[in-house]
């Protein structure tokens, strides 16, 4: 575990967190759209290990199962979290020292854009092969909105 800090481009949202220094690329279409890039780099943490030290990020519900945080002033993408859960993903680019995190895997590779992210031979997973995610979607479909 390491201690990190980070925040948005304008400095209104700041945080400190305790994380395992292994991040991942998410190539799913939702993340591509949310960060405006071909993939989103994340590091996961327990929500209880993330402390806001300035304004809280604004959140929007990106799907029935997830919330995404960003700075309400400058728009920097900052977080992803499931509505039900005790963990949160922080965008690696929002860390003060992104090099503190090493890439460990790729997720959502069914949407990986060829030629934009080099083949690094790290483990990959398709979204439909992640049972916990499929269970969340199934539960959301069974829950009246």
C-alpha positions as CSV (number, residue, x, y, z in Angstrom):
1,X,0.0,0.0,0.0
2,X,1.1,3.5,-0.8
3,X,-0.2,7.0,0.0
4,X,-1.0,9.2,-2.9
5,X,-2.7,12.6,-3.5
6,X,-4.4,14.0,-6.5
7,X,-7.1,16.3,-7.9
8,X,-8.4,18.1,-10.9
9,X,-6.8,20.5,-13.3
10,X,-8.0,23.6,-11.6
11,X,-7.4,22.4,-8.0
12,X,-10.9,22.8,-6.7
13,X,-11.2,19.0,-6.1
14,X,-8.3,17.4,-4.1
15,X,-7.9,14.1,-2.4
16,X,-5.5,11.8,-0.5
17,X,-5.8,8.0,-0.8
18,X,-4.2,4.8,0.3
19,X,-3.9,2.4,-2.7
20,X,-2.3,-0.7,-4.0
21,X,0.0,0.7,-6.7
22,X,-1.5,-1.5,-9.5
23,X,-3.7,0.2,-12.0
24,X,-5.6,-1.0,-15.1
25,X,-6.7,0.3,-18.5
26,X,-10.5,0.2,-19.1
27,X,-11.3,0.1,-22.8
28,X,-15.1,-0.2,-22.5
29,X,-17.2,2.2,-24.5
30,X,-18.7,3.9,-21.3
31,X,-15.2,4.7,-20.1
32,X,-14.0,5.9,-23.5
33,X,-16.9,8.3,-23.6
34,X,-16.6,9.4,-20.0
35,X,-12.9,10.4,-20.3
36,X,-13.0,11.4,-24.0
37,X,-10.2,9.0,-24.9
38,X,-9.6,5.5,-26.3
39,X,-9.2,4.1,-22.7
40,X,-9.3,5.2,-19.1
41,X,-6.5,4.5,-16.7
42,X,-7.7,3.7,-13.1
43,X,-6.4,2.6,-9.8
44,X,-8.9,1.0,-7.3
45,X,-9.2,1.9,-3.6
46,X,-11.5,1.3,-0.7
47,X,-13.8,4.4,-0.4
48,X,-12.8,4.5,3.2
49,X,-9.2,5.0,2.1
50,X,-10.0,8.1,0.1
51,X,-10.2,11.5,1.9
52,X,-11.3,14.6,0.2
53,X,-9.1,17.6,1.1
54,X,-11.0,20.2,-0.9
55,X,-14.3,20.3,-2.7
56,X,-16.1,17.1,-3.5
57,X,-16.3,16.0,-7.1
58,X,-19.7,16.4,-8.9
59,X,-21.1,13.0,-9.7
60,X,-23.4,11.8,-12.5
61,X,-25.1,8.5,-12.9
62,X,-23.5,7.0,-16.0
63,X,-25.6,3.9,-15.9
64,X,-28.1,2.2,-13.6
65,X,-25.2,0.6,-11.7
66,X,-22.5,3.3,-11.7
67,X,-21.5,6.9,-10.8
68,X,-18.7,8.9,-12.2
69,X,-17.1,11.9,-10.5
70,X,-15.6,14.9,-12.1
71,X,-14.7,18.5,-11.2
72,X,-17.8,20.6,-11.6
73,X,-15.7,23.6,-12.5
74,X,-13.0,22.3,-14.9
75,X,-14.5,19.0,-15.9
76,X,-11.5,16.7,-15.1
77,X,-12.7,13.1,-14.9
78,X,-11.8,11.8,-11.4
79,X,-13.7,8.7,-10.3
80,X,-15.8,5.7,-11.1
81,X,-17.7,3.7,-8.6
82,X,-20.6,1.3,-8.5
83,X,-23.8,2.6,-6.8
84,X,-23.7,-0.4,-4.5
85,X,-20.2,-1.1,-3.2
86,X,-17.4,0.1,-1.0
87,X,-14.7,0.6,-3.6
88,X,-13.9,3.5,-6.0
89,X,-11.6,3.9,-9.0
90,X,-9.5,7.0,-9.2
91,X,-8.2,8.2,-12.6
92,X,-4.5,7.7,-12.8
93,X,-4.1,10.9,-14.6
94,X,-5.6,12.8,-11.6
95,X,-2.8,11.6,-9.3
96,X,-0.1,14.1,-8.5
97,X,2.4,11.4,-9.4
98,X,0.8,9.0,-12.0
99,X,4.1,7.1,-12.2
100,X,3.5,5.8,-8.7
101,X,1.0,3.3,-10.3
102,X,2.1,0.5,-12.6
103,X,-0.2,-0.9,-15.2
104,X,-1.3,-4.5,-14.3
105,X,-4.1,-5.4,-16.7
106,X,-6.6,-4.3,-19.4
107,X,-10.4,-4.5,-19.0
108,X,-13.2,-4.2,-21.5
109,X,-11.0,-5.3,-24.3
110,X,-13.9,-6.0,-26.6
111,X,-13.9,-2.2,-27.2
112,X,-10.1,-1.8,-27.4
113,X,-9.2,0.5,-30.3
114,X,-6.5,-1.2,-32.4
115,X,-3.2,0.7,-32.8
116,X,-3.8,3.2,-29.9
117,X,-2.7,1.1,-27.0
118,X,0.4,-1.0,-27.5
119,X,0.3,-4.8,-26.9
120,X,2.1,-5.2,-23.6
121,X,1.1,-8.9,-23.0
122,X,-0.6,-8.0,-19.7
123,X,-3.7,-9.9,-18.6
124,X,-6.9,-8.9,-20.4
125,X,-10.6,-9.4,-19.7
126,X,-13.7,-8.8,-21.7
127,X,-16.6,-7.1,-19.9
128,X,-18.9,-10.0,-20.4
129,X,-16.5,-12.4,-18.8
130,X,-16.5,-10.4,-15.5
131,X,-19.2,-12.2,-13.5
132,X,-19.5,-9.5,-10.8
133,X,-20.3,-6.9,-13.4
134,X,-22.8,-9.2,-15.1
135,X,-24.5,-9.8,-11.8
136,X,-24.8,-6.1,-11.1
137,X,-26.4,-5.5,-14.6
138,X,-28.8,-8.4,-14.0
139,X,-29.8,-7.0,-10.6
140,X,-30.3,-3.5,-12.1
141,X,-32.6,-5.0,-14.8
142,X,-34.7,-6.7,-12.1
143,X,-35.0,-3.6,-10.0
144,X,-37.9,-1.2,-10.8
145,X,-36.5,2.3,-11.6
